[in-house]
């Protein structure tokens, strides 16, 4: 990765073997995904009158860390879902509980994760120790949307501030989750290749004819900062655009889409009709699952802009490209590439972050 330099004009891309090296793949678990923030879900849907404890695995079939969300006195916490006695899973399905009690030997915890009681332990010395409590996992929320990190290396606060600055006028709390349109795609490619493709609009005129007809390619803008990238899609004539308030940072601009990528694997595609989340889940160096989650703000605009049709069509076109690159990287004649200074600043930013985290 030595050829990935700060100056995009002289920098090369990541080498081909980055996407296939088993040692790098394993290193990314702890050095990238454990140290960054991962999208967990929608608190409005996770918790209701029948649920105050919600077990899940962080990045199932990759990191696969068993975690638990609890909602106690209107405060949501994230903690380890492993009993501190013998390592048995505490919660096995979403449920309503007054306490957390291990079904193996009866160890009991408060919903805050504090150790409370253990049967047949009167003779044990120096007990309980501080480590008898459930390990607390940092949790952040952007409104109803939850993000957790096992060992965060950066603050999620500035990212939330950025999202609020540009998207706060849309009132995401009122968006309707249109689960009937949600879909998970199987992509036969490395997760980072999927992100590479997302992070540049360079390919849009060549790959996405339908999307390109909605956007003014000449005005396409990419903004890179810290652990996020924003791509701004300006409206082509006749395409619906945002009605931005006067105090908005982009007031007066004819914008039809905001495309946010948040390191390492979360995308937020925002249109006048609502938004689409893309959650990229690594499974192997050549296989990735991508979840599309739809939230609709205005059903009429959704129909006019053909939200689900555009999303599905663009995804399949992206799969074709990314899977083609995955095959091409196996060539003995390809080592690395170069960046377009004008159009690939987002990809360059991503590659710099990967290099920094992996050393």
N, C-alpha and C positions, 0 to 999 in steps of 0.2 A: 504493500500500500504506500510505499515511499513516493510514488509518482503523483499521488493525490496531494496537491499543494494549495496554499491559500489563494494564490493568484490563478483565477480561472483561465486566463489567457495562456498560461504555460502548463496548467495541470492536465494530467491524464485521468481517466476514469479508474474505478476499481479494477484490478486485474481479473481475468476470467476465472482463475482458480478460487477467488474469494467466494464464488457462488457454489462451489462444489467441495471445498476442503472440509473434511469431517471435524478437524480440530477447531477451525473457526466457527463452525456450526455449533459445537458444544460450548465454546467460549462465549458466544452471544447470549446464552441463557442467563448467565450471571452478570456479564459485563454490560449488556444492553437491556434485556427485558426485565431483569430483577431490579435494575437501577433506574428504570423509567416508569412512567405512569401508564396504567392500562385501563381501558374503559370497562366498567363492571356492569352497568345497566341503568335502568330508569327506576328511581325510587318510588314513583307513583304506582308502578306496576309490581315491583318486588314486594312492597309492604301494603297490606290492606287489613281489614278487621280480623282476618283469620291467620295472619302471618306477622310474627315479629322476629323470627330467626330464619336466615336464608343461607344455607351452605352452598358453596360452589368451588370449582377448581380454577385457579388462575392459569390461563393458557393450557387447557387440557390437552394431553398427549405431547406437550413440550416441556414447560416448567412443571406443570401439574401440581402446584402448591395448594393444599386444601385450606380454604379460608371460610370465614363465617361473618355474615353481616347480621347485626342485631339492632333493633329499634327499641330503645328504652327511654321513657320520658321524653319522647320526641327528639332524641339524639341518636343518629345512626353511627354505629361504630363498625370497624372492620378488625378482625382478630384471627388468630390461628384456630383452625377447627380440629386440633389434635389435643387429646387429653394429656396433661402433663404427668400422668402416672405411668402409663405403658404405651402411649402413642396411638390409642384407638380413636377413630373418628367420633367426634361428639354428636354432631347433628347429621342426619342422613336425608332429610327432606325438609322443605319449607314448612314451618309449623308455628303454633302459638304456645309460648312457654313462659312460666314464671321464673324458672331457673334452668341452667344447663346441667344436666346430669348424665354422666358417662354410663352407658348401658353395660359396660364390661365389669367394672368393680364399684360403681356407685359414687365416684368422685363428683363433687358438686361445685358449680361456679355460679356467680351472679351473671346477669345479662351484660354487665359491663366487662366481664372477663376475669373478675377477681375470684381467686380460690376461696371457697367457703367451708367445705366439709369433706372429710374422707373417713369412711368406716374402717375399723380395725387398725388404726394407726396411733393408738395411745402410747405405745412403747417406742415409737420412732423418735430419735433425738434430732435436734436442730431442724425441726419441722413445724410449720411450713417455711420453706425458703422463698425468696422473692421470685424465683423461677417457677414456682407452682402456679402463678397466675398465667392466664393465656396471653401469649405475645400479641401486642397491639400493632396493627398494620396501618401506616398513614393512609388517610382517606380524605379526598377533596370532592367537593361537589360544585358543578356549574348548574345552578338551579336544581332541577330534578335529576340531573345526570351525574353518576358517580364514577370516580376514578381512584384507583388504589395503586400503591407501589410498595414492594417488599423492602427496598433499600434506596429511597430516592436520592438521586445525585443532582437534582435541580428542583427549584421551587415551581409549583404549578400555578401559584398566584398570578404572576405576570401573564400567563396564557389565558386565565379566566378574565383578567382585566382587558386583554386584547379582544376576546370574544364579546365581552359586554360592550366595549367601545363601538364595534362595528355592527354587532348583531342584536344588541339589547333592545332596540326599537321594535323588534319583531315579537316580543313576548312569547318566548318558547314554552312557558308554563301552560299556555292555552293550546298548544299544538296537539293535534289528535294523532296518536300512534295508529297508522294504517297497517296493522299486522297482516292483513290479507295480501299485501304486496311485498312483504319481507321475503327475502330469498338468500340462500347460501350457495355460493358458486365454488366449484372445485377447479382449481387452477394448477396445471402441471408445470409449475415453475417455482423458483425460490421466492420467498416473501419479499426480499429486498428488490428483486426485479420488478415486482408489482408496484412497489413504491417509486422506483426509478421512473417508470412509465407515467405514474400519476403526477409526478412533480414537474412535468414540462408540458407546455401547450404546443411545442414544436411539431408534434405528430398529428395534431388535430386536422389540418387540411388534407393530410394524406390518408388518414385512417377513419376519421369520423365525419362523413359527409353531412349527416343530419345535424350533429352538434355544431359543425362549422357554419351551417346556414343560419344558426341562431346568434353567432358571435361575430364581432368585428375583430378578426385576427390581428389586424394591424395595430390595435390598441391594447392587445393582451398584455397584462402586467403581472410580474412576479415580485413579491416582497419576502425577503428572508430575514429572520431574526431569531437568535438563540435556538430554541428547540421547536420552532414552527415555521411554516412557509404558507403564505397566502397568494393564491393566484386569482386575479380579478378578471372576470369575463365581461366585456362591454357589449351592450346590445347592438345587434345589427338592425337595420331598419325594419320595423314591423314586429320585432321581438319584445315581449313584455319585459319591463324593467322595474326596479324597486322604486317606490315612492318614499324617498329619503327625507327625514325631517331636516329643518334648517340648521340645527346644531350638529348634524352628522358630519364626520370627518370627510365623507365623500359627497356631500351635498352638491347638487348641480351636475353630477356625472350620471351618464346613462348606463347603469350597471344591471346586468341580468343574472349574474351568478358570482358568488364568493366560494372559492374552493380552498378550504383549510386542510393542511396536513400537520399533525402533531406527532412529534417523535415518540416512538418509532413506527407505529402501525395504526394510527387512527385518522380517518378522513371525515370531513364535514362539508357536504356539498349543499349550499344554500341558494334557493331560488325564490322568486316572488310567491310561488305556491306553497313553500315549506322547505323541508330539508331531507337529506338522505345521509345516514351515517354509513361509512364503510369501515368495518373492523377486520383487519388482516391478521389471520391466525396461522403461524408457522407450524407445519407438521413434519416436514422432512426437507432436505435441501432441494428437492425437485417437486414438492407438493405443498400447496397452500389452500386454506379455505378463506373465502372472503364473504363476510356477512353484509348484506344490504338491509338497512333498517329505515323505514319511511315514516316521517312525521308530516302531516298535512296541515297547513295553515288556512288554505282557502280551496275548497273542493272545485269551485268553478275555474279558478286559475289552473289547478291541477289538470283538469280535463282539457283546457285550452292549450296548455304547454305539453300535454301528453307525458306527464312525469314518469309513469311506470314504463312506458314504451321506450322513451329516450334512455332511461337508466339501464334497462335490460339490453338494448341494442348496443349502447356504448360499452357495457361490460363485456359482451361477447366479442366485440371488435378488439378490446384491450386484451382479452384472453388470447386471441389469435396472435397478436403481436408479441406478448410476453412469452408465450410458449414457444414461439419461433426463435426468440432470443435465447431462451434456455437451451434449445437444441444447438443453436449456432455457437454458443460459448464452449461447446465441447470440441470445436474445431482446433486442430493443432496449429492452424495458421492465424488464429486470433489471440492477441494478448491483452490489449486494452484499447480504449478509444480516446477521443478528445471532446471537449465541451464547446457548444456554441455559446459564446460570451453573451449574446443577446437573449437566447431562448432557453438555456439549460442551467440557469443560476440555481434553481431549486434542487436539481439533481446534484450539482456540485456541492451545495450546502449539506445535503444528506450524506454524501460520501465523506465530507470532512468530519461530520459528526460520528459516523461509523469508525473512521480511522482514529478519532480521539478516544472513543470509548473502548476500542479494542487494542489500542496501543500499536 
